């Protein structure tokens, strides 16, 4: 990693840096992960309000769960990545979404930021009193699988989506005693 990083709640103070993050990802043509970064930031204040409302469980579409979004911000103030944490799992999220979705802006990959982003997220969810989290990745995303395993991910059964995509599922134990726990 080139610089120190921290997790920051979405804030209008980071508008310029976040829009740069969004535009870079858009220009790459890649799928935007986590899903929340697909949201157009043109009305930035409304986007931030949407993210903060999701955390409070306000104005959620039917079937959605509350979630928290944080941005990975470098000491320079640059938005390097984003993470979205689902507060509980629906049947669909249990199979192919997990608790945590994260992504690093294309120009900042292969520098250790994803591993650090997931590590900081695990520290946060542990502080919330969570015992364990489910983190998933597509079978062909070797870098994400490595990040998950490097953060304590233990493989569980994979899930095959309707389109044939294979989703690898990993549980990460957050309990301080580290005793193995069977999936619920």
ChimeraX commands (.cxc) that place a marker at each C-alpha (Angstrom):
marker #1 position 0.00,0.00,0.00 radius 0.5
marker #1 position 1.22,3.41,-0.85 radius 0.5
marker #1 position -0.63,5.43,1.77 radius 0.5
marker #1 position -2.52,5.12,5.03 radius 0.5
marker #1 position -6.25,4.56,4.59 radius 0.5
marker #1 position -9.43,4.89,6.62 radius 0.5
marker #1 position -13.11,4.12,6.23 radius 0.5
marker #1 position -15.30,7.21,5.88 radius 0.5
marker #1 position -19.06,7.53,5.91 radius 0.5
marker #1 position -20.45,9.05,2.74 radius 0.5
marker #1 position -20.29,12.82,3.03 radius 0.5
marker #1 position -20.72,15.76,0.70 radius 0.5
marker #1 position -17.25,16.91,1.83 radius 0.5
marker #1 position -15.77,14.20,-0.42 radius 0.5
marker #1 position -17.82,15.10,-3.48 radius 0.5
marker #1 position -14.94,15.91,-5.83 radius 0.5
marker #1 position -12.92,12.83,-4.87 radius 0.5
marker #1 position -15.93,10.51,-5.06 radius 0.5
marker #1 position -17.01,11.81,-8.48 radius 0.5
marker #1 position -13.46,11.14,-9.71 radius 0.5
marker #1 position -13.71,7.58,-8.33 radius 0.5
marker #1 position -17.11,7.09,-10.02 radius 0.5
marker #1 position -15.99,8.48,-13.40 radius 0.5
marker #1 position -12.85,6.34,-13.45 radius 0.5
marker #1 position -14.88,3.23,-12.78 radius 0.5
marker #1 position -17.49,4.20,-15.40 radius 0.5
marker #1 position -14.76,4.80,-18.00 radius 0.5
marker #1 position -13.28,1.35,-17.31 radius 0.5
marker #1 position -16.46,-0.32,-18.58 radius 0.5
marker #1 position -16.23,-2.88,-15.76 radius 0.5
marker #1 position -19.11,-3.96,-13.55 radius 0.5
marker #1 position -19.36,-1.56,-10.64 radius 0.5
marker #1 position -18.90,-3.34,-7.31 radius 0.5
marker #1 position -20.35,-2.89,-4.77 radius 0.5
marker #1 position -23.76,-2.16,-6.28 radius 0.5
marker #1 position -24.13,1.21,-4.54 radius 0.5
marker #1 position -21.42,2.82,-6.65 radius 0.5
marker #1 position -23.63,2.40,-9.73 radius 0.5
marker #1 position -25.78,5.22,-8.39 radius 0.5
marker #1 position -25.31,8.40,-10.45 radius 0.5
marker #1 position -23.68,11.09,-8.26 radius 0.5
marker #1 position -24.95,14.06,-10.32 radius 0.5
marker #1 position -27.18,15.10,-7.40 radius 0.5
marker #1 position -24.48,14.33,-4.87 radius 0.5
marker #1 position -26.37,15.42,-1.76 radius 0.5
marker #1 position -29.31,13.17,-2.74 radius 0.5
marker #1 position -26.96,10.23,-3.32 radius 0.5
marker #1 position -25.37,10.67,0.11 radius 0.5
marker #1 position -28.84,10.97,1.68 radius 0.5
marker #1 position -29.89,7.74,-0.11 radius 0.5
marker #1 position -26.87,5.90,1.32 radius 0.5
marker #1 position -27.46,7.19,4.85 radius 0.5
marker #1 position -31.20,6.38,4.62 radius 0.5
marker #1 position -30.32,2.81,3.62 radius 0.5
marker #1 position -28.27,2.46,6.79 radius 0.5
marker #1 position -31.26,3.56,8.88 radius 0.5
marker #1 position -33.55,1.22,6.92 radius 0.5
marker #1 position -35.56,4.19,5.61 radius 0.5
marker #1 position -37.28,4.21,2.20 radius 0.5
marker #1 position -36.00,0.73,1.28 radius 0.5
marker #1 position -37.67,-1.10,-1.60 radius 0.5
marker #1 position -39.59,-4.21,-0.57 radius 0.5
marker #1 position -37.30,-7.16,0.07 radius 0.5
marker #1 position -34.20,-5.02,0.68 radius 0.5
marker #1 position -32.26,-5.03,3.93 radius 0.5
marker #1 position -30.58,-2.11,5.67 radius 0.5
marker #1 position -26.97,-1.64,4.63 radius 0.5
marker #1 position -24.05,0.63,5.48 radius 0.5
marker #1 position -21.71,2.09,2.90 radius 0.5
marker #1 position -18.22,3.40,3.61 radius 0.5
marker #1 position -15.57,4.81,1.33 radius 0.5
marker #1 position -11.91,3.85,1.58 radius 0.5
marker #1 position -10.10,7.18,1.71 radius 0.5
marker #1 position -6.35,7.64,1.51 radius 0.5
marker #1 position -4.35,10.11,3.58 radius 0.5
marker #1 position -4.32,12.30,0.46 radius 0.5
marker #1 position -8.14,12.47,0.61 radius 0.5
marker #1 position -8.54,10.37,-2.55 radius 0.5
marker #1 position -11.44,7.89,-2.59 radius 0.5
marker #1 position -9.74,4.56,-3.34 radius 0.5
marker #1 position -12.61,2.12,-2.84 radius 0.5
marker #1 position -16.02,1.43,-1.38 radius 0.5
marker #1 position -17.64,-1.21,0.79 radius 0.5
marker #1 position -21.30,-2.02,1.35 radius 0.5
marker #1 position -22.30,-4.01,4.43 radius 0.5
marker #1 position -25.71,-5.71,4.51 radius 0.5
marker #1 position -27.02,-5.85,8.09 radius 0.5
marker #1 position -28.79,-9.17,7.58 radius 0.5
marker #1 position -29.17,-11.75,4.86 radius 0.5
marker #1 position -32.19,-12.68,2.78 radius 0.5
marker #1 position -32.25,-16.11,1.13 radius 0.5
marker #1 position -30.83,-14.55,-2.05 radius 0.5
marker #1 position -28.04,-12.72,-0.19 radius 0.5
marker #1 position -27.22,-15.95,1.68 radius 0.5
marker #1 position -26.60,-17.64,-1.65 radius 0.5
marker #1 position -24.99,-15.00,-3.82 radius 0.5
marker #1 position -24.62,-11.63,-2.10 radius 0.5
marker #1 position -23.19,-12.05,1.36 radius 0.5
marker #1 position -22.86,-9.43,4.06 radius 0.5
marker #1 position -19.99,-7.49,2.47 radius 0.5
marker #1 position -19.42,-6.25,-1.06 radius 0.5
marker #1 position -16.35,-4.16,-1.86 radius 0.5
marker #1 position -14.39,-2.71,-4.73 radius 0.5
marker #1 position -11.22,-0.73,-5.43 radius 0.5
marker #1 position -10.99,1.88,-8.19 radius 0.5
marker #1 position -9.30,0.36,-11.26 radius 0.5
marker #1 position -6.10,2.45,-11.10 radius 0.5
marker #1 position -5.44,1.49,-7.46 radius 0.5
marker #1 position -5.69,-2.29,-7.67 radius 0.5
marker #1 position -2.85,-4.70,-6.90 radius 0.5
marker #1 position -1.55,-2.41,-4.16 radius 0.5
marker #1 position -3.06,-4.13,-1.11 radius 0.5
marker #1 position -6.03,-1.78,-0.75 radius 0.5
marker #1 position -8.70,-4.50,-1.12 radius 0.5
marker #1 position -7.14,-6.58,1.66 radius 0.5
marker #1 position -6.94,-3.51,3.90 radius 0.5
marker #1 position -10.51,-2.45,3.02 radius 0.5
marker #1 position -11.89,-5.87,3.96 radius 0.5
marker #1 position -9.75,-5.95,7.13 radius 0.5
marker #1 position -11.07,-2.55,8.27 radius 0.5
marker #1 position -14.61,-3.67,7.47 radius 0.5
marker #1 position -14.18,-6.83,9.55 radius 0.5
marker #1 position -12.86,-4.76,12.46 radius 0.5
marker #1 position -15.94,-2.57,12.20 radius 0.5
marker #1 position -18.46,-5.42,12.03 radius 0.5
marker #1 position -16.70,-7.08,14.97 radius 0.5
marker #1 position -17.12,-3.83,16.94 radius 0.5
marker #1 position -20.85,-3.96,16.08 radius 0.5
marker #1 position -21.01,-7.32,17.91 radius 0.5
marker #1 position -21.27,-9.54,14.85 radius 0.5
marker #1 position -20.00,-13.14,15.24 radius 0.5
marker #1 position -19.32,-13.85,11.59 radius 0.5
marker #1 position -19.89,-12.58,8.07 radius 0.5
marker #1 position -20.43,-14.12,4.67 radius 0.5
marker #1 position -18.31,-12.73,1.82 radius 0.5
marker #1 position -18.70,-13.96,-1.75 radius 0.5
marker #1 position -16.98,-13.56,-5.11 radius 0.5
marker #1 position -17.37,-14.93,-8.61 radius 0.5
marker #1 position -15.33,-18.09,-9.19 radius 0.5
marker #1 position -13.25,-16.35,-11.86 radius 0.5
marker #1 position -12.29,-13.45,-9.53 radius 0.5
marker #1 position -9.06,-14.92,-8.19 radius 0.5
marker #1 position -7.88,-11.60,-6.70 radius 0.5
marker #1 position -11.05,-11.22,-4.63 radius 0.5
marker #1 position -10.89,-14.84,-3.51 radius 0.5
marker #1 position -7.31,-14.28,-2.34 radius 0.5
marker #1 position -8.37,-11.12,-0.48 radius 0.5
marker #1 position -11.17,-13.00,1.30 radius 0.5
marker #1 position -8.93,-15.96,2.23 radius 0.5
marker #1 position -6.19,-13.58,3.43 radius 0.5
marker #1 position -8.77,-12.11,5.81 radius 0.5
marker #1 position -9.73,-15.49,7.29 radius 0.5
marker #1 position -12.35,-16.64,4.79 radius 0.5
marker #1 position -13.29,-20.31,5.11 radius 0.5
marker #1 position -14.87,-21.82,1.98 radius 0.5
marker #1 position -18.48,-22.97,2.09 radius 0.5
marker #1 position -20.53,-24.53,-0.70 radius 0.5
marker #1 position -20.51,-22.53,-3.93 radius 0.5
marker #1 position -23.75,-21.35,-5.49 radius 0.5
marker #1 position -24.58,-21.51,-9.19 radius 0.5
marker #1 position -26.74,-18.63,-10.39 radius 0.5
marker #1 position -29.45,-19.09,-13.02 radius 0.5
marker #1 position -27.09,-17.77,-15.73 radius 0.5
marker #1 position -24.48,-20.41,-14.82 radius 0.5
marker #1 position -22.17,-18.02,-12.94 radius 0.5
marker #1 position -20.49,-19.76,-10.01 radius 0.5
marker #1 position -20.38,-17.76,-6.77 radius 0.5
marker #1 position -17.80,-18.83,-4.20 radius 0.5
marker #1 position -18.99,-18.34,-0.62 radius 0.5
marker #1 position -16.71,-17.78,2.41 radius 0.5
marker #1 position -17.51,-17.37,6.11 radius 0.5
marker #1 position -15.24,-15.23,8.27 radius 0.5
marker #1 position -15.38,-15.80,12.03 radius 0.5
marker #1 position -15.22,-12.53,13.98 radius 0.5
marker #1 position -15.31,-13.93,17.49 radius 0.5
marker #1 position -12.24,-13.16,19.58 radius 0.5
marker #1 position -11.90,-16.78,20.80 radius 0.5
marker #1 position -11.74,-18.03,17.21 radius 0.5
marker #1 position -13.63,-21.25,17.92 radius 0.5
marker #1 position -15.01,-22.83,14.77 radius 0.5
marker #1 position -18.69,-22.17,14.21 radius 0.5
marker #1 position -20.93,-24.07,11.84 radius 0.5
marker #1 position -22.84,-22.03,9.25 radius 0.5
marker #1 position -26.37,-21.16,10.36 radius 0.5
marker link #1:1,2 radius 0.2
marker link #1:2,3 radius 0.2
marker link #1:3,4 radius 0.2
marker link #1:4,5 radius 0.2
marker link #1:5,6 radius 0.2
marker link #1:6,7 radius 0.2
marker link #1:7,8 radius 0.2
marker link #1:8,9 radius 0.2
marker link #1:9,10 radius 0.2
marker link #1:10,11 radius 0.2
marker link #1:11,12 radius 0.2
marker link #1:12,13 radius 0.2
marker link #1:13,14 radius 0.2
marker link #1:14,15 radius 0.2
marker link #1:15,16 radius 0.2
marker link #1:16,17 radius 0.2
marker link #1:17,18 radius 0.2
marker link #1:18,19 radius 0.2
marker link #1:19,20 radius 0.2
marker link #1:20,21 radius 0.2
marker link #1:21,22 radius 0.2
marker link #1:22,23 radius 0.2
marker link #1:23,24 radius 0.2
marker link #1:24,25 radius 0.2
marker link #1:25,26 radius 0.2
marker link #1:26,27 radius 0.2
marker link #1:27,28 radius 0.2
marker link #1:28,29 radius 0.2
marker link #1:29,30 radius 0.2
marker link #1:30,31 radius 0.2
marker link #1:31,32 radius 0.2
marker link #1:32,33 radius 0.2
marker link #1:33,34 radius 0.2
marker link #1:34,35 radius 0.2
marker link #1:35,36 radius 0.2
marker link #1:36,37 radius 0.2
marker link #1:37,38 radius 0.2
marker link #1:38,39 radius 0.2
marker link #1:39,40 radius 0.2
marker link #1:40,41 radius 0.2
marker link #1:41,42 radius 0.2
marker link #1:42,43 radius 0.2
marker link #1:43,44 radius 0.2
marker link #1:44,45 radius 0.2
marker link #1:45,46 radius 0.2
marker link #1:46,47 radius 0.2
marker link #1:47,48 radius 0.2
marker link #1:48,49 radius 0.2
marker link #1:49,50 radius 0.2
marker link #1:50,51 radius 0.2
marker link #1:51,52 radius 0.2
marker link #1:52,53 radius 0.2
marker link #1:53,54 radius 0.2
marker link #1:54,55 radius 0.2
marker link #1:55,56 radius 0.2
marker link #1:56,57 radius 0.2
marker link #1:57,58 radius 0.2
marker link #1:58,59 radius 0.2
marker link #1:59,60 radius 0.2
marker link #1:60,61 radius 0.2
marker link #1:61,62 radius 0.2
marker link #1:62,63 radius 0.2
marker link #1:63,64 radius 0.2
marker link #1:64,65 radius 0.2
marker link #1:65,66 radius 0.2
marker link #1:66,67 radius 0.2
marker link #1:67,68 radius 0.2
marker link #1:68,69 radius 0.2
marker link #1:69,70 radius 0.2
marker link #1:70,71 radius 0.2
marker link #1:71,72 radius 0.2
marker link #1:72,73 radius 0.2
marker link #1:73,74 radius 0.2
marker link #1:74,75 radius 0.2
marker link #1:75,76 radius 0.2
marker link #1:76,77 radius 0.2
marker link #1:77,78 radius 0.2
marker link #1:78,79 radius 0.2
marker link #1:79,80 radius 0.2
marker link #1:80,81 radius 0.2
marker link #1:81,82 radius 0.2
marker link #1:82,83 radius 0.2
marker link #1:83,84 radius 0.2
marker link #1:84,85 radius 0.2
marker link #1:85,86 radius 0.2
marker link #1:86,87 radius 0.2
marker link #1:87,88 radius 0.2
marker link #1:88,89 radius 0.2
marker link #1:89,90 radius 0.2
marker link #1:90,91 radius 0.2
marker link #1:91,92 radius 0.2
marker link #1:92,93 radius 0.2
marker link #1:93,94 radius 0.2
marker link #1:94,95 radius 0.2
marker link #1:95,96 radius 0.2
marker link #1:96,97 radius 0.2
marker link #1:97,98 radius 0.2
marker link #1:98,99 radius 0.2
marker link #1:99,100 radius 0.2
marker link #1:100,101 radius 0.2
marker link #1:101,102 radius 0.2
marker link #1:102,103 radius 0.2
marker link #1:103,104 radius 0.2
marker link #1:104,105 radius 0.2
marker link #1:105,106 radius 0.2
marker link #1:106,107 radius 0.2
marker link #1:107,108 radius 0.2
marker link #1:108,109 radius 0.2
marker link #1:109,110 radius 0.2
marker link #1:110,111 radius 0.2
marker link #1:111,112 radius 0.2
marker link #1:112,113 radius 0.2
marker link #1:113,114 radius 0.2
marker link #1:114,115 radius 0.2
marker link #1:115,116 radius 0.2
marker link #1:116,117 radius 0.2
marker link #1:117,118 radius 0.2
marker link #1:118,119 radius 0.2
marker link #1:119,120 radius 0.2
marker link #1:120,121 radius 0.2
marker link #1:121,122 radius 0.2
marker link #1:122,123 radius 0.2
marker link #1:123,124 radius 0.2
marker link #1:124,125 radius 0.2
marker link #1:125,126 radius 0.2
marker link #1:126,127 radius 0.2
marker link #1:127,128 radius 0.2
marker link #1:128,129 radius 0.2
marker link #1:129,130 radius 0.2
marker link #1:130,131 radius 0.2
marker link #1:131,132 radius 0.2
marker link #1:132,133 radius 0.2
marker link #1:133,134 radius 0.2
marker link #1:134,135 radius 0.2
marker link #1:135,136 radius 0.2
marker link #1:136,137 radius 0.2
marker link #1:137,138 radius 0.2
marker link #1:138,139 radius 0.2
marker link #1:139,140 radius 0.2
marker link #1:140,141 radius 0.2
marker link #1:141,142 radius 0.2
marker link #1:142,143 radius 0.2
marker link #1:143,144 radius 0.2
marker link #1:144,145 radius 0.2
marker link #1:145,146 radius 0.2
marker link #1:146,147 radius 0.2
marker link #1:147,148 radius 0.2
marker link #1:148,149 radius 0.2
marker link #1:149,150 radius 0.2
marker link #1:150,151 radius 0.2
marker link #1:151,152 radius 0.2
marker link #1:152,153 radius 0.2
marker link #1:153,154 radius 0.2
marker link #1:154,155 radius 0.2
marker link #1:155,156 radius 0.2
marker link #1:156,157 radius 0.2
marker link #1:157,158 radius 0.2
marker link #1:158,159 radius 0.2
marker link #1:159,160 radius 0.2
marker link #1:160,161 radius 0.2
marker link #1:161,162 radius 0.2
marker link #1:162,163 radius 0.2
marker link #1:163,164 radius 0.2
marker link #1:164,165 radius 0.2
marker link #1:165,166 radius 0.2
marker link #1:166,167 radius 0.2
marker link #1:167,168 radius 0.2
marker link #1:168,169 radius 0.2
marker link #1:169,170 radius 0.2
marker link #1:170,171 radius 0.2
marker link #1:171,172 radius 0.2
marker link #1:172,173 radius 0.2
marker link #1:173,174 radius 0.2
marker link #1:174,175 radius 0.2
marker link #1:175,176 radius 0.2
marker link #1:176,177 radius 0.2
marker link #1:177,178 radius 0.2
marker link #1:178,179 radius 0.2
marker link #1:179,180 radius 0.2
marker link #1:180,181 radius 0.2
marker link #1:181,182 radius 0.2
marker link #1:182,183 radius 0.2
marker link #1:183,184 radius 0.2
view
